[in-house]
Each structure stands twice: as structure tokens, then as C-alpha cells.
Amino acid sequence: MTTDFPAAFYTPLGDDHYQPTEATAGPWSAELQHGSPPCALLAHVMRRHSANRALLLSRVTVEILGPISMAPCRIKVERVRPGKQIELLRGSYYCGDKLVLLANAWNLLPEEGITAGEVVTYPFALPALPPATAGVPLSFESPYDFKYGQALYWHFTEGACHEKGPATAWFRKRIDLIAGETDDELDLLFSAVDSANGISAELDPAKWSFVPVDMTVNLFRHPVGEWLGMSTRMIIHDNGIGQTQTTLFDQQGSMGAGLQTLFIRPIP
């Protein structure tokens, strides 16, 4: 990463307003953001607006209503279902007056009384943890300067973003989510998870578009550690509708799942 690369995806402008930096730019246009950074920003601000910080973010679904420009944005959060143990928040991401992302987030209070004998784990073979200094930017053929691809370190243990088929990869941060603010593991997770359809693509991106219309992250615990990971595969049906199905993990094992609904069409 060059010395003039942005230090964060967003610069705060005050009162839940933010300016995207060039690090958010996706592969299809230098004027449009990749989906992961704005989803991460929306989830971050929604967490900050929770009435009870003891609640754990357990599920977020983001509806992607259209292209997300590099224009300054505004985040609005409302409490749909207040509660001491269960809370539902709704977050909206605006570019100017245009609503481009709409999210619902369930926050749940942890229960400490569940014994080890009552715990049921998800069977997942954890890939070997990469060395501390491992990881490379995403390699994705694009006619644009794909800045988002340079913003995280990736270490693939299965597949690769330029190969067709399922992929498993560890990732860690290179830059912050918001300039001047402290990141945590959830910020890192959301900064990467909308990449699932890119790293597990089964179609040639020069011939096909496979656009996610939503992104869901469902967690039964929060991630920990410098390295997080995803194991993902793309499902394609003959009606032009598909999915990515993703297992999310950290050094302790699986922690939840990700899901994208894909709108698949040939590129003219």
C-alpha cells in the first residue's frame, strides 16, 4: 500500500455524516463504492445507537437499494422494537436525499446460564491460521483503480478471487473504518463480508453480472482476534437468481453465517 493511501474508509463530518474516501471504490467504477464499507459503516453507527451496550449484535440484514456513490452520506437510526433483552434497530444510509441502504439489526442479551452440556457447536474444520505478516490485497481484473481491493489483507486457504469456485480465506485490516475512531472485530467483519460473491464467483465477471441485492450476517457470538475468515460458495439457479452461502469464523471456530441474494444476468 502506498504512503498516500487513505488511512480509513470514511472521514467523519459530524452528526452521523461521513465522507467516503477513495479506499471504498469498487471494481466497476471509480465513482461507486464497494458494498462492504458502507454496510460496515451502517452497522457501526447502528451499534452506537443501541440503548443497551450489553446487548450483542446477532443479525443484520442490509437491503441494497441501488448503486452507492462516493458522495457524502448521512446515517439515520431508529429503534423499532425497544427492550432490555431484545432490541430491533433500523438504519438508513442516504447519499444526499437518496436512500441507498436500509438495514434491520437484532440485538440480544446473552444468557450466562447455559452449561457446557447444553452447548451444540457447528461442525467446521478450521483452516490453519496464517503467519502474522501474511496476506495480500485482492487480485481482481478491473479497468478501474480498485482501491477497496487494497484495503484489507487476504490469505486464501482454498480457491482465490481470480479462480472460479468456492473459496476460504482469512482477512485482516490494513486501514480503519472511520478516521480517528477505534475499530473492533465487528467493524473488520462487516468491512469484508460483502466480498463473498467476488471471492467465490462461479461465472466470468467479464461476461456476467451477479449483483447482491442484500447482505445478511447472522452471529451466535462476536468475533475475536486480528484474523477473521469466511468460507463461501456461490449457488446459481437456471432462473437467474442465486445465493452466496458463507460460514464466518475466527481463531476459535465458526461464529455465524453470511448470505447474499444474487441477481444474475449476462453482460450485453
N, C-alpha and C positions, 0 to 999 in steps of 0.2 A: 504494500500500500504506500502510495507516495505521501510525502510530508504535507501536501496541501489537500489531502483527502479530508472530508468533513469528520469532525470528532463525534458527531451524533446524527441520528436520522432527523431530528427535529430541533428547532430553536424555539423556546417559549416566548410568546408575545404578551403574556398576561391574561388573566381571567379566562383560562381554558382555551386560548387561541394559540396556534402554533404555525410556524413556517417550516415546510418540508425542505430538507437540504437535498443536494444532488445525489446523496447516498441512497435515497429512496427510489431512484429511477429504475424502471423495469426494462425488459429487453425489447419491448415493442415500440417504444417512443421515449425520447428524452424528456417529453413533456408530461408523461404519465408515470405514476408511482407503481411499483410492485405492490401486490396485495398485502404482503406480510407487515411492513412497517405501519401502515395506517390501522390495521387490525390490532397490532401491538399497542399503538398509542391509544386507541379507543378502549381496550381492555385495561390499560394502566390508569386512565382517568376514571373509569367506572369503579375500579378498586378503591381509588382515593375518595370517592363519594359514598362509599358504604357507611352505614350508620354504626356498624359494629365491626371493628377490626379483628375480633376473634373469629368471625365467620370466614370460611375458606371458599375461595372461588372454585366452584365444582363443575360448572358448564357454561360455556359461552358459545352462542351461535351468532355469526355475523352474516347478515344478508348484504350481498354486494349488488348495489342498485345501478351501477354504471361505472365508467372509467373514472379513476381518481386522479385529478390533475395535481400539478405542483403548486397550485395556488395556496395562499394561507387558508388555514382551516379553523373551524370552531367545533368544540365538543360540547354537547348538551347531555346531561344525565338526569333521569327521573326515577323515583322509587315507585315501582308498580305494585309491589307486594311487600310492605314493610313487616318486619318481625324480628324478635330477639333470637330465634333459632333458624329461621328460613327467610331469605330476602331475595326478591327479584328486582333487578335493576334493568333499565332500558337506556341505551346510549345511542346517540346520533352524531354522525360525522358530517359536517357541512363544508363544502367548498363554496365560499360566498353564501348565497341563499339556497344553493342546491344541495339536497340531501343525497349523499352517495353511499353511506354505510349506515345500517341500522342493526343494533345488537341487543340481545337479551342475555343476561347473566344471572345464574342462580348462585347464591352464597349460602352455605350450610354450616351449622355449628357442629364441630367434631364431638363425638361421643367417646369418652375415655373408658367406658365400662366393658368394652368388647374384649374378651380373653383371646389368648393365642389359639386355643382350641376351636374358636368360632370363626377365625380368620380363614378366608378362602382366597388364594392367590391366583393370578393369571399366569398360565404356563408360557413362559417366554424365555428363550435361550439368549442370554445377554452377550452381545459381542464383546471382544476384548477391548479394553479401554486404550485409546491411543496415547502415545507419549505426550507430555505436557506441551511440547513445542510443535506438535504435529498440526496438520490442517492446511488446506489451500483454498483460495477463492473458487466459486463455482465457475466451471468452464462451459459456456453456453454460447453458441454461434448467434450473433446478433449484429445487425447493421448499425446499432446504436452503442454508445458507451454505457454498458450495462453496469452502472455503479452499484446497484444493490448486490450484484454477484460478488463484489469485492468486500462487502461489509461484514461477512461472517467467515470464520474458518470452518471448513468441512473436511471430514475424514471418512471416506466410504469403506465399508467392510463387505458390501455386496452391491454390485451394479455401479453405475456412475451416471451423472446427469446428461452425458452425451451418448449413453447407451440405452437401447430400448429394454424395458423390463423392470421388475421390482428392484427396489434399492433400500439399503440400510446404511445409515450414516450417523456419525457423531457430528456435533457442531458446537462452536463456542464463539463468543463475541469478539469482534475487532473494534467496534465503536459502541457508544452509548445510545440508548433510545432517545433521551431528551438531554440536551446540553445543560450542564450544571446540576443535574439530578442523579441520584444514586440508583443504579439498576439493581434488579434482583433476578432470580432464575425464571420467574414467570415472564418478565419482560423479554428475556432471551428466547424462551419457548415460543411466544407469540411472534417474535421477530423472524422466526424461521418456518413456522408450521404451514403457512400458505404456499410454501415451495413444494409441497408434496406432489402435486401434479406435474411439476417440472422435472423432479429427480426420478420419477417412476414412469415417465411417459412411454406409452406403447405405440405412439404414432409419430411420424416425421413432422416436427413443428414447421417445416417449410411448406408442407402440403396440407396440414390440418391445424385447426384451432380447437383447443379443448379448454374452454374458459370456465373457471369455477364461478357459480352464481351464489355460493355461500361457503362458509367455513365454520365447522364445529370443533371445539375442543372440549372433551369430557374427561375430567380428572377425578380419581378417587383419593389422590394425595398430591401435594405440591412437589415440584422438582427440587433437587438439591445438587450442588456441585457445579464445577466450572464447565464440564462437558455434559450436554444433553443429547438425546438421539431420537431418531424416527426410523421405523421400518414400514415401508409403504408400497402399495401396489395399486395399479390402475385397473378398473373394471370398465369394459366397453360393451354396450349392447347394440344390436343392429338397428335400433331406432334413433341413434344419435344422442342418447343420454348415457352418461357414465358416472363413475364414482372414483375417488381415491379413498382407500381404507388404510389407516395408519395406526400402528402401535407406537405410543410415545414412551420413552424410557430415560432413565438416568443411571448412575453407577449402582443404585440399589435395585434396579429391575424396572419392570413396567410400572407406569403411573397413570395410564389412561389411554384414550384413543382420539384420533382425529378423523374427520370425514368431510369430503368436499363433493358437491353435486356438480357434474360437468356437462356443459352444453357443447356438443361435438359437431363440427361442420368442416367440410373441405374448404380450403382457401382458394378462391377463384384464380 
